[in-house]
Amino acid sequence: MHDFDVLVVGSGPGGQKAAIAAAKLGRRVAVVERQHMVGGVCINTGTVPSKTLREAVLYLTGLSQREVYGQSYRLKDEITVADLTARTQHVIGREIDVVRSQLARNHVRLITGTARFADPHTVSVTDPVGRESKVTAEKVIVAVGTRPARPASVDFDERTIIDSDGIINLERVPSSMVVVGAGVIGIEYASMFAALGTKVTVVERRDRMLEFCDLEIVEALKYHLRDLAVTFRFSEAVAAVERHARGAIAVLESGKRIAADTVMYSAGRQGLGSELDLENAGLAADTRGRIEVDAEFRTAVPHIYAVGDVIGFPALASTSMEQGRLAAHHACGEPARALSAAQPIGIYTIPEISFIGRTEDELTRDKVPFEVGISRYRELARGAISGDSYGMLKLLVAPDTGHLLGVHIFGTGATELVHIGQAVMGCQGTVDYLVDAVFNYPTLAEAYKVAALDAMNKMRHLARLRD
């Protein structure tokens, strides 16, 4: 007999949902998590803190209200780190309590300590005071997540030169900042600090940012970030960072030198799989610490599963939760439908971006015909009420069938609105449904009807010309 039927390593979104799903199926379940990390990186240093910080920034700066009350509108003139972290710490504490409560309510045992494999069915747990114990399980689900990748050539000091985890520990709001990397995390923090009044410079070795997003949407975001005084240095790379008493200097490979109070590296994430002694279980992680899995999230060792950021793309809290649930069902021999191919992507910049489905570039590359329907928030009464005249919603429609191929949104509420498009696409609905549907007025959701009518009118005009 093993100690548990299912042992989950990590209590982030994937681990938490895996543990609860297995417990709901009547299995004896335990979760191993490090001290002070219940809820994983998502709650303690990643998703939840960064999104709470964003809300605090929007509220305290009054940024979202300036179209109504003027560019000088500001809730508080001098915003301190204490102002920002007060809200963040409150939300983190609440979310940790929620996770603990859910695990306890489902009779999932929480084991505090650092886990490493001793053999394929045994995990060695070192508790906070250094004592070691062994836990055995029939099935193991690895959900250890990631940490920020740190280039070996950079001397991080947690104050002047930091990674994304160090943002919430800043002692003050910097007057200037260099963000190295224009990926999702880098651009999210760049927009937040720009809204606070920090002079931000983004350095990216590629020639564009967020290249997986719709180009028109990305261009709209760049315009607004530049309006917040963000400077972009594309096709550039940081060769070195010099730390000085009053800040740092980022030295680019081109020879440019950029002075800043703070340099934040956003160079991707490193999986924690390499810290689990995987070789003792007959497994191995790649150079980025990731673990390879099959379609059912099973590793090369059949009774060991892995979910979440540690398995790589898309590395989102939302997808990790579903991966955890599905892995638990497979581990317990219970039927489960496969993860949907179309997943919504949310980018919490200021303003925010969200999309589902394919982009114009992808459809053009694959020679798939499409029609575009666009609605702009300035056309909607709710847009005026909300003080958002720049937002937009774009539908990509198959002209022969009317099915939605993609939904792309920029502006207020984008990450919420995208789920209407997700539901229509998931149910194989067509643009006709959105044309005929009645939406509450005034709402931003009405943008779907406006965009659908735009696409429908274009397709009708084309059909009329053909006839």
ChimeraX attribute file (.defattr): number of C-alpha atoms within 10 A of each C-alpha:
attribute: neighborCount
match mode: 1-to-1
recipient: residues
	/A:1	7
	/A:2	13
	/A:3	15
	/A:4	17
	/A:5	20
	/A:6	27
	/A:7	30
	/A:8	31
	/A:9	28
	/A:10	27
	/A:11	30
	/A:12	28
	/A:13	29
	/A:14	34
	/A:15	34
	/A:16	27
	/A:17	25
	/A:18	34
	/A:19	32
	/A:20	25
	/A:21	21
	/A:22	29
	/A:23	20
	/A:24	15
	/A:25	14
	/A:26	13
	/A:27	18
	/A:28	19
	/A:29	27
	/A:30	26
	/A:31	25
	/A:32	25
	/A:33	25
	/A:34	20
	/A:35	12
	/A:36	12
	/A:37	18
	/A:38	24
	/A:39	25
	/A:40	24
	/A:41	21
	/A:42	21
	/A:43	23
	/A:44	24
	/A:45	20
	/A:46	19
	/A:47	16
	/A:48	18
	/A:49	24
	/A:50	24
	/A:51	17
	/A:52	19
	/A:53	24
	/A:54	22
	/A:55	17
	/A:56	19
	/A:57	21
	/A:58	20
	/A:59	15
	/A:60	18
	/A:61	21
	/A:62	20
	/A:63	21
	/A:64	18
	/A:65	19
	/A:66	15
	/A:67	15
	/A:68	13
	/A:69	13
	/A:70	11
	/A:71	11
	/A:72	10
	/A:73	16
	/A:74	18
	/A:75	14
	/A:76	12
	/A:77	9
	/A:78	11
	/A:79	16
	/A:80	14
	/A:81	15
	/A:82	13
	/A:83	15
	/A:84	19
	/A:85	18
	/A:86	12
	/A:87	15
	/A:88	22
	/A:89	16
	/A:90	12
	/A:91	17
	/A:92	19
	/A:93	12
	/A:94	11
	/A:95	17
	/A:96	18
	/A:97	14
	/A:98	13
	/A:99	19
	/A:100	17
	/A:101	13
	/A:102	15
	/A:103	22
	/A:104	13
	/A:105	10
	/A:106	16
	/A:107	18
	/A:108	24
	/A:109	17
	/A:110	17
	/A:111	18
	/A:112	18
	/A:113	22
	/A:114	21
	/A:115	26
	/A:116	21
	/A:117	22
	/A:118	19
	/A:119	15
	/A:120	21
	/A:121	18
	/A:122	22
	/A:123	25
	/A:124	19
	/A:125	23
	/A:126	18
	/A:127	17
	/A:128	13
	/A:129	7
	/A:130	10
	/A:131	9
	/A:132	13
	/A:133	12
	/A:134	14
	/A:135	19
	/A:136	21
	/A:137	23
	/A:138	18
	/A:139	22
	/A:140	28
	/A:141	28
	/A:142	27
	/A:143	31
	/A:144	29
	/A:145	31
	/A:146	24
	/A:147	20
	/A:148	17
	/A:149	16
	/A:150	17
	/A:151	10
	/A:152	7
	/A:153	9
	/A:154	14
	/A:155	15
	/A:156	19
	/A:157	11
	/A:158	15
	/A:159	18
	/A:160	23
	/A:161	22
	/A:162	22
	/A:163	24
	/A:164	23
	/A:165	19
	/A:166	18
	/A:167	19
	/A:168	18
	/A:169	14
	/A:170	16
	/A:171	11
	/A:172	11
	/A:173	20
	/A:174	21
	/A:175	15
	/A:176	18
	/A:177	27
	/A:178	27
	/A:179	27
	/A:180	25
	/A:181	24
	/A:182	27
	/A:183	16
	/A:184	17
	/A:185	21
	/A:186	25
	/A:187	24
	/A:188	20
	/A:189	25
	/A:190	27
	/A:191	27
	/A:192	26
	/A:193	22
	/A:194	23
	/A:195	24
	/A:196	21
	/A:197	18
	/A:198	21
	/A:199	20
	/A:200	29
	/A:201	22
	/A:202	21
	/A:203	23
	/A:204	23
	/A:205	16
	/A:206	15
	/A:207	10
	/A:208	16
	/A:209	22
	/A:210	15
	/A:211	12
	/A:212	11
	/A:213	20
	/A:214	22
	/A:215	16
	/A:216	14
	/A:217	21
	/A:218	18
	/A:219	13
	/A:220	16
	/A:221	23
	/A:222	18
	/A:223	12
	/A:224	16
	/A:225	23
	/A:226	14
	/A:227	12
	/A:228	20
	/A:229	17
	/A:230	23
	/A:231	17
	/A:232	20
	/A:233	17
	/A:234	16
	/A:235	12
	/A:236	20
	/A:237	18
	/A:238	19
	/A:239	14
	/A:240	15
	/A:241	20
	/A:242	15
	/A:243	20
	/A:244	11
	/A:245	7
	/A:246	10
	/A:247	18
	/A:248	20
	/A:249	19
	/A:250	24
	/A:251	17
	/A:252	17
	/A:253	13
	/A:254	11
	/A:255	11
	/A:256	12
	/A:257	15
	/A:258	16
	/A:259	20
	/A:260	23
	/A:261	22
	/A:262	26
	/A:263	29
	/A:264	25
	/A:265	26
	/A:266	24
	/A:267	20
	/A:268	19
	/A:269	19
	/A:270	20
	/A:271	24
	/A:272	19
	/A:273	25
	/A:274	20
	/A:275	14
	/A:276	23
	/A:277	19
	/A:278	18
	/A:279	14
	/A:280	16
	/A:281	19
	/A:282	13
	/A:283	19
	/A:284	19
	/A:285	20
	/A:286	12
	/A:287	10
	/A:288	18
	/A:289	22
	/A:290	21
	/A:291	27
	/A:292	19
	/A:293	17
	/A:294	10
	/A:295	9
	/A:296	19
	/A:297	25
	/A:298	21
	/A:299	22
	/A:300	16
	/A:301	12
	/A:302	12
	/A:303	17
	/A:304	25
	/A:305	26
	/A:306	30
	/A:307	34
	/A:308	29
	/A:309	27
	/A:310	27
	/A:311	27
	/A:312	20
	/A:313	9
	/A:314	13
	/A:315	16
	/A:316	18
	/A:317	18
	/A:318	16
	/A:319	21
	/A:320	26
	/A:321	20
	/A:322	20
	/A:323	25
	/A:324	31
	/A:325	23
	/A:326	26
	/A:327	30
	/A:328	32
	/A:329	20
	/A:330	18
	/A:331	24
	/A:332	18
	/A:333	10
	/A:334	12
	/A:335	9
	/A:336	13
	/A:337	7
	/A:338	11
	/A:339	13
	/A:340	9
	/A:341	7
	/A:342	13
	/A:343	15
	/A:344	18
	/A:345	19
	/A:346	19
	/A:347	19
	/A:348	23
	/A:349	22
	/A:350	28
	/A:351	23
	/A:352	19
	/A:353	26
	/A:354	25
	/A:355	29
	/A:356	22
	/A:357	19
	/A:358	18
	/A:359	21
	/A:360	20
	/A:361	13
	/A:362	13
	/A:363	15
	/A:364	11
	/A:365	9
	/A:366	9
	/A:367	9
	/A:368	11
	/A:369	13
	/A:370	22
	/A:371	19
	/A:372	20
	/A:373	24
	/A:374	21
	/A:375	24
	/A:376	21
	/A:377	25
	/A:378	16
	/A:379	14
	/A:380	21
	/A:381	15
	/A:382	19
	/A:383	22
	/A:384	15
	/A:385	15
	/A:386	17
	/A:387	19
	/A:388	22
	/A:389	18
	/A:390	16
	/A:391	25
	/A:392	25
	/A:393	26
	/A:394	26
	/A:395	26
	/A:396	27
	/A:397	24
	/A:398	20
	/A:399	20
	/A:400	10
	/A:401	11
	/A:402	21
	/A:403	19
	/A:404	26
	/A:405	21
	/A:406	24
	/A:407	28
	/A:408	27
	/A:409	28
	/A:410	27
	/A:411	25
	/A:412	23
	/A:413	16
	/A:414	24
	/A:415	19
	/A:416	12
	/A:417	21
	/A:418	23
	/A:419	18
	/A:420	14
	/A:421	23
	/A:422	21
	/A:423	11
	/A:424	16
	/A:425	20
	/A:426	14
	/A:427	9
	/A:428	11
	/A:429	17
	/A:430	18
	/A:431	27
	/A:432	15
	/A:433	14
	/A:434	21
	/A:435	17
	/A:436	11
	/A:437	12
	/A:438	10
	/A:439	14
	/A:440	9
	/A:441	11
	/A:442	13
	/A:443	15
	/A:444	25
	/A:445	20
	/A:446	22
	/A:447	26
	/A:448	26
	/A:449	22
	/A:450	21
	/A:451	24
	/A:452	29
	/A:453	20
	/A:454	20
	/A:455	27
	/A:456	21
	/A:457	13
	/A:458	16
	/A:459	20
	/A:460	13
	/A:461	12
	/A:462	12
	/A:463	11
	/A:464	9
	/A:465	7
	/A:466	7
	/A:467	6
